[in-house]
């Protein structure tokens, strides 16, 4: 199976917003992870009432980050 590489012109690369988009998405992912971590800490440690809804939130975060974990390990 042959691989093809696409070469973009310098004008196209300079006009692309890909860097901004990736930065914005990364920022919101980090903020979401921070809020979930704070909620889990408060519910598990301070209130000691870790419920089913908290478990579902943790499962959703693990599911969200599982495809990205391989990419983070490669960096």
C-alpha positions in Angstrom: 0.0 0.0 0.0 1.5 3.3 -1.1 1.4 6.3 1.1 0.9 9.7 -0.3 2.0 13.0 1.2 0.4 16.3 0.4 2.5 19.4 0.2 0.8 22.7 1.0 1.9 26.1 -0.2 3.3 28.6 2.2 0.4 30.9 1.6 -2.1 28.2 2.6 -0.2 27.3 5.7 0.0 30.9 6.8 -3.7 31.4 6.2 -4.7 28.2 8.1 -6.3 28.5 11.5 -5.4 24.9 12.5 -3.0 26.0 15.2 -5.6 28.2 16.8 -8.2 25.6 16.6 -6.0 22.9 18.2 -5.0 25.3 20.9 -8.6 26.2 21.7 -9.8 22.6 21.7 -6.9 21.6 23.9 -7.6 24.5 26.3 -11.3 23.4 26.7 -10.3 19.8 27.2 -7.9 20.8 29.9 -10.6 23.0 31.6 -13.1 20.1 31.4 -10.6 17.7 33.0 -9.8 20.2 35.7 -13.4 20.7 36.6 -14.1 17.0 36.6 -11.1 16.4 38.8 -12.2 19.0 41.3 -15.7 17.6 41.4 -14.4 14.1 42.0 -12.1 15.3 44.8 -14.9 17.2 46.5 -17.4 14.4 46.2 -15.0 11.6 47.2 -12.8 13.3 49.8 -14.6 16.2 51.3 -18.3 15.2 51.1 -17.7 11.4 51.0 -20.7 10.9 48.8 -19.4 9.6 45.5 -22.5 8.7 43.5 -23.4 6.9 40.3 -23.4 10.2 38.4 -19.8 10.9 39.5 -18.8 7.4 38.3 -20.4 8.1 34.9 -18.6 11.4 34.6 -15.3 9.6 35.3 -16.1 6.9 32.8 -16.9 9.6 30.2 -13.5 11.3 30.8 -11.6 8.0 30.6 -13.5 7.3 27.3 -12.7 10.7 26.0 -8.9 10.6 26.8 -8.3 6.9 25.9 -7.7 7.6 22.1 -5.4 10.5 23.0 -3.3 8.7 25.6 -1.2 7.0 22.9 -0.6 10.4 21.3 0.4 12.0 24.6 2.9 9.2 25.2 4.5 9.7 21.8 5.2 13.4 22.5 
